[in-house]
């Protein structure tokens, strides 16, 4: 399966997660996609989703995918936890 097809699968998973106020780890996303993926593969697949969210000024769905250890998105490691909570709240509240 191609990168953008996988990204569409993740998009569907994350829009559902947003509606249900759910957060996934990279490993959980890899397991749900069920195709020989590792947690380390997911970051690359999130890239098209992040770009679309930025282009369309959507809240970043990718903020709902976090590192298992720190419970924050890999691309946000230098951001304070209260800022991450605020960003995640925007995703959950977006209609």
N, CA, C and O atoms as CSV, one atom per row, in Angstrom:
chain,resi,resn,atom,element,x,y,z
A,1,UNK,N,N,0.843,-1.174,0.000
A,1,UNK,CA,C,0.000,0.000,0.000
A,1,UNK,C,C,0.894,1.246,0.000
A,1,UNK,O,O,1.934,1.279,0.658
A,2,UNK,N,N,0.476,2.248,-0.736
A,2,UNK,CA,C,1.277,3.456,-0.888
A,2,UNK,C,C,1.114,4.402,0.301
A,2,UNK,O,O,0.158,4.310,1.071
A,3,UNK,N,N,2.076,5.307,0.423
A,3,UNK,CA,C,2.112,6.246,1.540
A,3,UNK,C,C,0.799,7.017,1.684
A,3,UNK,O,O,0.275,7.138,2.791
A,4,UNK,N,N,0.273,7.530,0.595
A,4,UNK,CA,C,-0.936,8.353,0.693
A,4,UNK,C,C,-2.177,7.520,0.984
A,4,UNK,O,O,-3.127,8.021,1.586
A,5,UNK,N,N,-2.183,6.273,0.572
A,5,UNK,CA,C,-3.295,5.393,0.945
A,5,UNK,C,C,-3.259,5.117,2.444
A,5,UNK,O,O,-4.298,5.114,3.105
A,6,UNK,N,N,-2.077,4.887,2.972
A,6,UNK,CA,C,-1.931,4.697,4.417
A,6,UNK,C,C,-2.325,5.968,5.164
A,6,UNK,O,O,-2.986,5.911,6.201
A,7,UNK,N,N,-1.915,7.111,4.628
A,7,UNK,CA,C,-2.260,8.386,5.262
A,7,UNK,C,C,-3.777,8.576,5.312
A,7,UNK,O,O,-4.303,9.117,6.284
A,8,UNK,N,N,-4.470,8.138,4.281
A,8,UNK,CA,C,-5.943,8.235,4.289
A,8,UNK,C,C,-6.537,7.340,5.373
A,8,UNK,O,O,-7.506,7.718,6.031
A,9,UNK,N,N,-5.960,6.160,5.560
A,9,UNK,CA,C,-6.411,5.281,6.639
A,9,UNK,C,C,-6.204,5.953,8.002
A,9,UNK,O,O,-7.067,5.897,8.878
A,10,UNK,N,N,-5.047,6.582,8.153
A,10,UNK,CA,C,-4.761,7.255,9.416
A,10,UNK,C,C,-5.690,8.451,9.599
A,10,UNK,O,O,-6.151,8.710,10.710
A,11,UNK,N,N,-5.970,9.182,8.522
A,11,UNK,CA,C,-6.903,10.317,8.585
A,11,UNK,C,C,-8.251,9.858,9.147
A,11,UNK,O,O,-8.808,10.491,10.044
A,12,UNK,N,N,-8.754,8.772,8.619
A,12,UNK,CA,C,-10.045,8.247,9.095
A,12,UNK,C,C,-9.960,7.848,10.567
A,12,UNK,O,O,-10.877,8.122,11.342
A,13,UNK,N,N,-8.873,7.211,10.945
A,13,UNK,CA,C,-8.684,6.813,12.328
A,13,UNK,C,C,-8.642,8.043,13.244
A,13,UNK,O,O,-9.263,8.051,14.307
A,14,UNK,N,N,-7.915,9.071,12.831
A,14,UNK,CA,C,-7.749,10.256,13.675
A,14,UNK,C,C,-8.996,11.134,13.727
A,14,UNK,O,O,-9.265,11.753,14.757
A,15,UNK,N,N,-9.761,11.200,12.637
A,15,UNK,CA,C,-11.008,11.976,12.721
A,15,UNK,C,C,-11.977,11.283,13.673
A,15,UNK,O,O,-12.710,11.948,14.405
A,16,UNK,N,N,-11.983,9.966,13.666
A,16,UNK,CA,C,-12.801,9.225,14.620
A,16,UNK,C,C,-12.281,9.444,16.039
A,16,UNK,O,O,-13.066,9.634,16.968
A,17,UNK,N,N,-10.972,9.416,16.202
A,17,UNK,CA,C,-10.366,9.652,17.517
A,17,UNK,C,C,-10.738,11.039,18.039
A,17,UNK,O,O,-11.022,11.202,19.225
A,18,UNK,N,N,-10.738,12.030,17.162
A,18,UNK,CA,C,-11.090,13.389,17.579
A,18,UNK,C,C,-12.532,13.445,18.075
A,18,UNK,O,O,-12.817,14.075,19.093
A,19,UNK,N,N,-13.427,12.797,17.366
A,19,UNK,CA,C,-14.842,12.786,17.787
A,19,UNK,C,C,-15.018,12.106,19.142
A,19,UNK,O,O,-15.898,12.472,19.921
A,20,UNK,N,N,-14.178,11.121,19.414
A,20,UNK,CA,C,-14.294,10.334,20.644
A,20,UNK,C,C,-13.284,10.728,21.722
A,20,UNK,O,O,-13.166,10.053,22.745
A,21,UNK,N,N,-12.554,11.825,21.489
A,21,UNK,CA,C,-11.550,12.322,22.432
A,21,UNK,C,C,-10.551,11.229,22.805
A,21,UNK,O,O,-10.248,11.011,23.979
A,22,UNK,N,N,-10.050,10.553,21.781
A,22,UNK,CA,C,-9.118,9.427,21.946
A,22,UNK,C,C,-7.732,9.839,21.475
A,22,UNK,O,O,-7.588,10.607,20.525
A,23,UNK,N,N,-6.729,9.325,22.143
A,23,UNK,CA,C,-5.338,9.553,21.767
A,23,UNK,C,C,-4.694,8.188,21.546
A,23,UNK,O,O,-4.943,7.247,22.301
A,24,UNK,N,N,-3.867,8.084,20.509
A,24,UNK,CA,C,-3.176,6.834,20.186
A,24,UNK,C,C,-1.668,7.024,20.289
A,24,UNK,O,O,-1.154,8.122,20.074
A,25,UNK,N,N,-0.976,5.961,20.615
A,25,UNK,CA,C,0.482,5.971,20.505
A,25,UNK,C,C,0.841,5.594,19.068
A,25,UNK,O,O,0.016,5.072,18.317
A,26,UNK,N,N,2.089,5.870,18.708
A,26,UNK,CA,C,2.551,5.498,17.371
A,26,UNK,C,C,2.424,3.987,17.174
A,26,UNK,O,O,2.046,3.525,16.098
A,27,UNK,N,N,2.737,3.236,18.202
A,27,UNK,CA,C,2.634,1.781,18.126
A,27,UNK,C,C,1.207,1.304,17.937
A,27,UNK,O,O,0.958,0.368,17.176
A,28,UNK,N,N,0.266,1.941,18.624
A,28,UNK,CA,C,-1.146,1.566,18.465
A,28,UNK,C,C,-1.619,1.819,17.039
A,28,UNK,O,O,-2.326,0.996,16.459
A,29,UNK,N,N,-1.229,2.955,16.479
A,29,UNK,CA,C,-1.614,3.253,15.093
A,29,UNK,C,C,-1.031,2.203,14.156
A,29,UNK,O,O,-1.724,1.711,13.266
A,30,UNK,N,N,0.240,1.858,14.352
A,30,UNK,CA,C,0.872,0.829,13.515
A,30,UNK,C,C,0.113,-0.486,13.627
A,30,UNK,O,O,-0.103,-1.162,12.621
A,31,UNK,N,N,-0.290,-0.854,14.825
A,31,UNK,CA,C,-1.027,-2.105,15.034
A,31,UNK,C,C,-2.396,-2.090,14.383
A,31,UNK,O,O,-2.830,-3.093,13.818
A,32,UNK,N,N,-3.076,-0.960,14.461
A,32,UNK,CA,C,-4.410,-0.842,13.862
A,32,UNK,C,C,-4.335,-0.937,12.348
A,32,UNK,O,O,-5.210,-1.530,11.718
A,33,UNK,N,N,-3.288,-0.353,11.754
A,33,UNK,CA,C,-3.156,-0.388,10.297
A,33,UNK,C,C,-2.815,-1.776,9.781
A,33,UNK,O,O,-3.084,-2.102,8.625
A,34,UNK,N,N,-2.222,-2.594,10.645
A,34,UNK,CA,C,-2.105,-4.008,10.332
A,34,UNK,C,C,-1.393,-4.304,9.015
A,34,UNK,O,O,-1.975,-4.938,8.135
A,35,UNK,N,N,-0.178,-3.870,8.864
A,35,UNK,CA,C,0.518,-4.157,7.611
A,35,UNK,C,C,2.019,-4.120,7.729
A,35,UNK,O,O,2.676,-3.423,6.956
A,36,UNK,N,N,2.579,-4.841,8.664
A,36,UNK,CA,C,4.027,-4.894,8.844
A,36,UNK,C,C,4.639,-3.525,9.130
A,36,UNK,O,O,5.795,-3.277,8.788
A,37,UNK,N,N,3.874,-2.643,9.752
A,37,UNK,CA,C,4.393,-1.328,10.104
A,37,UNK,C,C,4.895,-1.340,11.539
A,37,UNK,O,O,4.390,-2.070,12.391
A,38,UNK,N,N,5.895,-0.515,11.778
A,38,UNK,CA,C,6.417,-0.329,13.132
A,38,UNK,C,C,6.023,1.075,13.577
A,38,UNK,O,O,5.662,1.921,12.759
A,39,UNK,N,N,6.098,1.309,14.873
A,39,UNK,CA,C,5.807,2.634,15.415
A,39,UNK,C,C,6.663,3.696,14.725
A,39,UNK,O,O,6.206,4.816,14.494
A,40,UNK,N,N,7.893,3.342,14.401
A,40,UNK,CA,C,8.807,4.303,13.766
A,40,UNK,C,C,8.399,4.662,12.336
A,40,UNK,O,O,8.872,5.666,11.803
A,41,UNK,N,N,7.543,3.876,11.714
A,41,UNK,CA,C,7.081,4.160,10.351
A,41,UNK,C,C,5.967,5.200,10.327
A,41,UNK,O,O,5.732,5.823,9.291
A,42,UNK,N,N,5.286,5.398,11.433
A,42,UNK,CA,C,4.074,6.201,11.453
A,42,UNK,C,C,4.350,7.689,11.238
A,42,UNK,O,O,3.554,8.372,10.595
A,43,UNK,N,N,5.447,8.194,11.758
A,43,UNK,CA,C,5.766,9.620,11.590
A,43,UNK,C,C,5.744,10.058,10.138
A,43,UNK,O,O,5.184,11.103,9.807
A,44,UNK,N,N,6.349,9.265,9.278
A,44,UNK,CA,C,6.376,9.596,7.840
A,44,UNK,C,C,4.968,9.590,7.249
A,44,UNK,O,O,4.659,10.393,6.369
A,45,UNK,N,N,4.120,8.690,7.728
A,45,UNK,CA,C,2.753,8.606,7.210
A,45,UNK,C,C,1.876,9.748,7.730
A,45,UNK,O,O,0.856,10.077,7.125
A,46,UNK,N,N,2.272,10.341,8.837
A,46,UNK,CA,C,1.519,11.475,9.382
A,46,UNK,C,C,1.835,12.777,8.644
A,46,UNK,O,O,1.065,13.735,8.716
A,47,UNK,N,N,2.952,12.811,7.945
A,47,UNK,CA,C,3.399,14.032,7.276
A,47,UNK,C,C,2.352,14.624,6.322
A,47,UNK,O,O,2.091,15.824,6.402
A,48,UNK,N,N,1.740,13.835,5.422
A,48,UNK,CA,C,0.732,14.423,4.528
A,48,UNK,C,C,-0.477,14.980,5.292
A,48,UNK,O,O,-1.096,15.955,4.867
A,49,UNK,N,N,-0.801,14.347,6.420
A,49,UNK,CA,C,-1.928,14.816,7.228
A,49,UNK,C,C,-1.576,16.155,7.865
A,49,UNK,O,O,-2.393,17.075,7.873
A,50,UNK,N,N,-0.378,16.262,8.394
A,50,UNK,CA,C,0.076,17.515,9.000
A,50,UNK,C,C,0.084,18.636,7.967
A,50,UNK,O,O,-0.354,19.750,8.255
A,51,UNK,N,N,0.579,18.347,6.773
A,51,UNK,CA,C,0.630,19.374,5.726
A,51,UNK,C,C,-0.767,19.832,5.333
A,51,UNK,O,O,-0.991,21.024,5.127
A,52,UNK,N,N,-1.703,18.905,5.228
A,52,UNK,CA,C,-3.073,19.275,4.884
A,52,UNK,C,C,-3.696,20.130,5.990
A,52,UNK,O,O,-4.352,21.132,5.706
A,53,UNK,N,N,-3.492,19.741,7.233
A,53,UNK,CA,C,-4.031,20.512,8.351
A,53,UNK,C,C,-3.459,21.930,8.365
A,53,UNK,O,O,-4.185,22.887,8.635
A,54,UNK,N,N,-2.179,22.067,8.079
A,54,UNK,CA,C,-1.557,23.383,8.032
A,54,UNK,C,C,-2.103,24.198,6.863
A,54,UNK,O,O,-2.423,25.376,7.017
A,55,UNK,N,N,-2.208,23.571,5.702
A,55,UNK,CA,C,-2.682,24.267,4.506
A,55,UNK,C,C,-4.117,24.764,4.668
A,55,UNK,O,O,-4.443,25.883,4.272
A,56,UNK,N,N,-4.965,23.928,5.250
A,56,UNK,CA,C,-6.386,24.262,5.395
A,56,UNK,C,C,-6.706,24.954,6.726
A,56,UNK,O,O,-7.865,25.248,7.018
A,57,UNK,N,N,-5.672,25.207,7.524
A,57,UNK,CA,C,-5.823,25.837,8.836
A,57,UNK,C,C,-6.746,25.036,9.749
A,57,UNK,O,O,-7.552,25.599,10.490
A,58,UNK,N,N,-6.612,23.708,9.680
A,58,UNK,CA,C,-7.333,22.807,10.580
A,58,UNK,C,C,-6.497,22.609,11.840
A,58,UNK,O,O,-5.276,22.762,11.803
A,59,UNK,N,N,-7.138,22.271,12.947
A,59,UNK,CA,C,-6.344,21.818,14.104
A,59,UNK,C,C,-5.555,20.576,13.684
A,59,UNK,O,O,-6.014,19.798,12.848
A,60,UNK,N,N,-4.397,20.399,14.253
A,60,UNK,CA,C,-3.511,19.318,13.825
A,60,UNK,C,C,-3.963,17.969,14.365
A,60,UNK,O,O,-3.734,17.648,15.531
A,61,UNK,N,N,-4.602,17.190,13.514
A,61,UNK,CA,C,-5.022,15.838,13.892
A,61,UNK,C,C,-3.849,15.001,14.381
A,61,UNK,O,O,-4.009,14.111,15.217
A,62,UNK,N,N,-2.695,15.294,13.861
A,62,UNK,CA,C,-1.515,14.509,14.224
A,62,UNK,C,C,-1.133,14.680,15.694
A,62,UNK,O,O,-0.338,13.897,16.213
A,63,UNK,N,N,-1.683,15.686,16.374
A,63,UNK,CA,C,-1.436,15.858,17.806
A,63,UNK,C,C,-2.081,14.744,18.626
A,63,UNK,O,O,-1.821,14.622,19.823
A,64,UNK,N,N,-2.917,13.937,17.988
A,64,UNK,CA,C,-3.576,12.836,18.683
A,64,UNK,C,C,-2.746,11.554,18.673
A,64,UNK,O,O,-3.169,10.530,19.210
A,65,UNK,N,N,-1.567,11.613,18.062
A,65,UNK,CA,C,-0.656,10.471,18.041
A,65,UNK,C,C,0.564,10.856,18.878
A,65,UNK,O,O,1.236,11.849,18.598
A,66,UNK,N,N,0.837,10.060,19.902
A,66,UNK,CA,C,1.854,10.436,20.886
A,66,UNK,C,C,2.889,9.332,21.097
A,66,UNK,O,O,2.662,8.167,20.773
A,67,UNK,N,N,4.021,9.735,21.646
A,67,UNK,CA,C,5.046,8.780,22.072
A,67,UNK,C,C,4.536,8.027,23.290
A,67,UNK,O,O,3.901,8.610,24.168
A,68,UNK,N,N,4.807,6.770,23.338
A,68,UNK,CA,C,4.351,5.929,24.449
A,68,UNK,C,C,4.902,6.425,25.787
A,68,UNK,O,O,4.181,6.463,26.784
A,69,UNK,N,N,6.168,6.799,25.803
A,69,UNK,CA,C,6.822,7.173,27.048
A,69,UNK,C,C,6.384,8.538,27.566
A,69,UNK,O,O,6.057,8.678,28.744
A,70,UNK,N,N,6.374,9.538,26.703
A,70,UNK,CA,C,6.125,10.913,27.145
A,70,UNK,C,C,4.688,11.378,26.946
A,70,UNK,O,O,4.287,12.409,27.486
A,71,UNK,N,N,3.920,10.627,26.180
A,71,UNK,CA,C,2.509,10.962,25.910
A,71,UNK,C,C,2.335,12.299,25.187
A,71,UNK,O,O,1.317,12.970,25.349
A,72,UNK,N,N,3.340,12.680,24.385
A,72,UNK,CA,C,3.224,13.874,23.557
A,72,UNK,C,C,3.680,13.534,22.140
A,72,UNK,O,O,4.470,12.610,21.947
A,73,UNK,N,N,3.185,14.277,21.150
A,73,UNK,CA,C,3.602,14.024,19.765
A,73,UNK,C,C,5.103,14.254,19.594
A,73,UNK,O,O,5.673,15.144,20.226
A,74,UNK,N,N,5.725,13.473,18.763
A,74,UNK,CA,C,7.182,13.597,18.547
A,74,UNK,C,C,7.561,14.970,18.022
A,74,UNK,O,O,8.607,15.506,18.388
A,75,UNK,N,N,6.730,15.541,17.177
A,75,UNK,CA,C,7.074,16.846,16.610
A,75,UNK,C,C,6.830,17.991,17.593
A,75,UNK,O,O,7.059,19.152,17.252
A,76,UNK,N,N,6.369,17.683,18.804
A,76,UNK,CA,C,6.077,18.715,19.797
A,76,UNK,C,C,6.909,18.530,21.062
A,76,UNK,O,O,6.521,19.028,22.119
A,77,UNK,N,N,8.020,17.843,20.989
A,77,UNK,CA,C,8.802,17.523,22.175
A,77,UNK,C,C,9.308,18.759,22.917
A,77,UNK,O,O,9.581,18.695,24.116
A,78,UNK,N,N,9.434,19.878,22.213
A,78,UNK,CA,C,9.959,21.085,22.851
A,78,UNK,C,C,8.859,22.046,23.306
A,78,UNK,O,O,9.151,23.172,23.707
A,79,UNK,N,N,7.619,21.619,23.249
A,79,UNK,CA,C,6.494,22.468,23.625
A,79,UNK,C,C,6.011,22.074,25.020
A,79,UNK,O,O,5.997,20.894,25.370
A,80,UNK,N,N,5.619,23.060,25.804
A,80,UNK,CA,C,5.138,22.801,27.162
A,80,UNK,C,C,3.853,21.973,27.128
A,80,UNK,O,O,3.044,22.093,26.208
A,81,UNK,N,N,3.683,21.136,28.142
A,81,UNK,CA,C,2.524,20.241,28.214
A,81,UNK,C,C,1.195,20.987,28.170
A,81,UNK,O,O,0.248,20.516,27.539
A,82,UNK,N,N,1.106,22.145,28.828
A,82,UNK,CA,C,-0.163,22.881,28.806
A,82,UNK,C,C,-0.487,23.382,27.404
A,82,UNK,O,O,-1.661,23.507,27.056
A,83,UNK,N,N,0.529,23.673,26.592
A,83,UNK,CA,C,0.290,24.066,25.213
A,83,UNK,C,C,-0.223,22.882,24.397
A,83,UNK,O,O,-1.101,23.038,23.548
A,84,UNK,N,N,0.320,21.719,24.656
A,84,UNK,CA,C,-0.119,20.515,23.951
A,84,UNK,C,C,-1.575,20.221,24.300
A,84,UNK,O,O,-2.372,19.889,23.422
A,85,UNK,N,N,-1.919,20.342,25.575
A,85,UNK,CA,C,-3.312,20.131,25.983
A,85,UNK,C,C,-4.240,21.109,25.278
A,85,UNK,O,O,-5.341,20.741,24.870
A,86,UNK,N,N,-3.802,22.344,25.136
A,86,UNK,CA,C,-4.606,23.368,24.450
A,86,UNK,C,C,-4.776,23.024,22.970
A,86,UNK,O,O,-5.867,23.166,22.419
A,87,UNK,N,N,-3.698,22.573,22.331
A,87,UNK,CA,C,-3.776,22.189,20.911
A,87,UNK,C,C,-4.697,20.990,20.731
A,87,UNK,O,O,-5.490,20.938,19.792
A,88,UNK,N,N,-4.583,20.034,21.637
A,88,UNK,CA,C,-5.418,18.838,21.556
A,88,UNK,C,C,-6.890,19.206,21.760
A,88,UNK,O,O,-7.763,18.636,21.106
A,89,UNK,N,N,-7.167,20.135,22.642
A,89,UNK,CA,C,-8.546,20.591,22.887
A,89,UNK,C,C,-9.139,21.179,21.608
A,89,UNK,O,O,-10.316,20.966,21.320
A,90,UNK,N,N,-8.337,21.917,20.838
A,90,UNK,CA,C,-8.813,22.472,19.567
A,90,UNK,C,C,-9.214,21.358,18.600
A,90,UNK,O,O,-10.208,21.477,17.884
A,91,UNK,N,N,-8.438,20.281,18.586
A,91,UNK,CA,C,-8.752,19.141,17.714
A,91,UNK,C,C,-10.069,18.510,18.156
A,91,UNK,O,O,-10.936,18.226,17.330
A,92,UNK,N,N,-10.215,18.294,19.456
A,92,UNK,CA,C,-11.426,17.644,19.970
A,92,UNK,C,C,-12.673,18.498,19.731
A,92,UNK,O,O,-13.761,17.962,19.524
A,93,UNK,N,N,-12.520,19.814,19.758
A,93,UNK,CA,C,-13.690,20.707,19.639
A,93,UNK,C,C,-14.014,21.088,18.191
A,93,UNK,O,O,-15.088,21.629,17.927
A,94,UNK,N,N,-13.112,20.818,17.259
A,94,UNK,CA,C,-13.323,21.217,15.868
A,94,UNK,C,C,-14.490,20.440,15.280
A,94,UNK,O,O,-14.611,19.231,15.476
A,95,UNK,N,N,-15.327,21.137,14.573
A,95,UNK,CA,C,-16.499,20.493,13.975
A,95,UNK,C,C,-16.425,20.532,12.467
A,95,UNK,O,O,-17.327,20.036,11.792
